[in-house]
Amino acid sequence: MDMMLDTCGLLSLSGIADRKLSESCLGKIAGATRLYVSACSLFEIAIKHKRRQMSLGSFSSPKEYWGECVEFYGLNTASVTAEDFVEAVNLPEVHSDPFDRIIIAQALRLSCSIVTYDRFFESYQVEMHC
């Protein structure tokens, strides 16, 4: 099974977020065929870090954090396509966060389940793990 980490899923997996992923979810991540993370998550992390809304612990920059996570967890970075932007706009108006809408559109395109604890994702046609 292919899986995509929502930004909160990545932050939880790496120990940056206070909220932890369940043991069940961690087991599914370990067994994933491919584990994706959206390039837009780096954008979201960089914005929050710049606004001082997020600490990255011992990492000096979002770019360093991202590189370490991609390498350590063997993540595949999903680039955002023009189609992803269009599909994100065309999703039902349940979730207003543009980053999450893009991640949902990417997961649908890649036929992935999503690692998130954001309950808004339940309103879309994606399988969730948290």
C-alpha positions as CSV (number, residue, x, y, z in Angstrom):
1,M,0.0,0.0,0.0
2,D,1.3,3.5,-0.9
3,M,0.8,6.2,1.8
4,M,1.3,10.0,1.9
5,L,2.2,11.9,5.0
6,D,0.1,15.0,5.6
7,T,2.3,17.8,7.1
8,C,1.1,17.0,10.6
9,G,1.9,13.3,9.9
10,L,5.4,14.2,8.9
11,L,5.9,16.4,12.0
12,S,4.5,13.7,14.3
13,L,6.6,10.9,12.7
14,S,9.8,13.0,13.1
15,G,9.0,14.0,16.7
16,I,8.5,17.7,16.0
17,A,4.8,17.7,16.8
18,D,3.5,17.1,20.3
19,R,0.8,14.7,19.0
20,K,2.1,11.2,18.4
21,L,1.0,8.7,15.7
22,S,-0.7,5.5,17.0
23,E,1.3,2.3,17.1
24,S,-1.1,0.9,14.5
25,C,-0.3,3.8,12.2
26,L,3.4,3.5,12.7
27,G,3.1,-0.2,11.7
28,K,1.3,0.7,8.5
29,I,3.9,3.3,7.7
30,A,6.7,0.7,8.2
31,G,4.9,-1.7,5.9
32,A,4.1,0.9,3.2
33,T,5.2,0.1,-0.4
34,R,6.0,3.7,-1.0
35,L,5.8,6.6,1.5
36,Y,5.2,10.0,0.0
37,V,5.4,13.5,1.3
38,S,4.1,16.4,-0.7
39,A,6.5,19.2,-1.7
40,C,3.9,21.6,-0.5
41,S,4.5,20.4,3.0
42,L,8.0,21.9,2.9
43,F,6.4,25.2,1.8
44,E,3.9,25.0,4.7
45,I,6.7,24.2,7.2
46,A,8.9,27.0,5.9
47,I,6.1,29.6,6.2
48,K,5.3,28.5,9.7
49,H,8.9,28.5,10.7
50,K,9.5,32.0,9.2
51,R,6.5,33.4,11.1
52,R,7.9,31.7,14.3
53,Q,4.8,29.5,14.6
54,M,6.9,26.4,14.6
55,S,10.1,25.2,16.1
56,L,12.2,22.6,14.3
57,G,14.1,21.5,17.3
58,S,17.7,20.9,16.6
59,F,17.4,21.6,12.9
60,S,18.7,25.0,11.7
61,S,16.3,25.4,8.8
62,P,13.3,23.9,7.1
63,K,15.5,22.8,4.3
64,E,17.8,20.9,6.6
65,Y,14.8,19.3,8.4
66,W,13.2,18.3,5.1
67,G,16.4,16.7,3.8
68,E,17.0,14.8,6.9
69,C,13.4,13.5,7.0
70,V,13.4,12.5,3.4
71,E,16.7,10.6,3.8
72,F,16.0,9.0,7.2
73,Y,12.5,7.8,6.4
74,G,13.1,7.0,2.8
75,L,10.4,9.4,1.6
76,N,9.4,10.0,-2.0
77,T,8.7,13.7,-2.6
78,A,5.5,14.2,-4.6
79,S,5.9,17.3,-6.7
80,V,2.8,19.4,-7.1
81,T,1.4,19.4,-10.6
82,A,-0.8,21.8,-12.4
83,E,-3.5,19.1,-12.3
84,D,-3.1,18.9,-8.5
85,F,-3.9,22.6,-8.2
86,V,-7.0,22.3,-10.4
87,E,-8.2,19.2,-8.5
88,A,-7.6,20.8,-5.1
89,V,-9.8,23.7,-6.2
90,N,-12.5,21.3,-7.5
91,L,-12.7,19.3,-4.2
92,P,-15.9,19.8,-2.2
93,E,-15.7,22.9,0.0
94,V,-15.3,21.1,3.3
95,H,-11.7,21.9,4.1
96,S,-10.4,25.5,3.6
97,D,-6.7,24.8,4.1
98,P,-5.1,25.0,0.7
99,F,-2.1,22.9,1.7
100,D,-4.4,20.1,2.8
101,R,-6.5,20.4,-0.3
102,I,-3.4,19.9,-2.4
103,I,-2.2,16.9,-0.4
104,I,-5.7,15.4,-0.8
105,A,-5.6,15.9,-4.5
106,Q,-2.1,14.4,-4.7
107,A,-3.2,11.4,-2.7
108,L,-6.1,10.8,-5.0
109,R,-3.9,11.1,-8.1
110,L,-1.3,8.7,-6.6
111,S,-4.0,6.3,-5.1
112,C,-2.5,6.7,-1.6
113,S,-4.0,6.7,1.8
114,I,-3.1,9.6,4.0
115,V,-1.4,9.7,7.4
116,T,-3.1,12.6,9.2
117,Y,-5.1,13.3,12.4
118,D,-7.0,16.1,10.6
119,R,-10.6,15.0,10.8
120,F,-11.6,17.2,7.8
121,F,-9.9,14.6,5.6
122,E,-12.7,12.1,6.4
123,S,-15.1,14.1,4.1
124,Y,-13.0,13.2,1.0
125,Q,-12.6,9.9,-0.8
126,V,-9.2,9.0,0.8
127,E,-8.3,6.4,3.4
128,M,-6.8,7.9,6.6
129,H,-4.4,6.6,9.2
130,C,-3.4,8.4,12.4
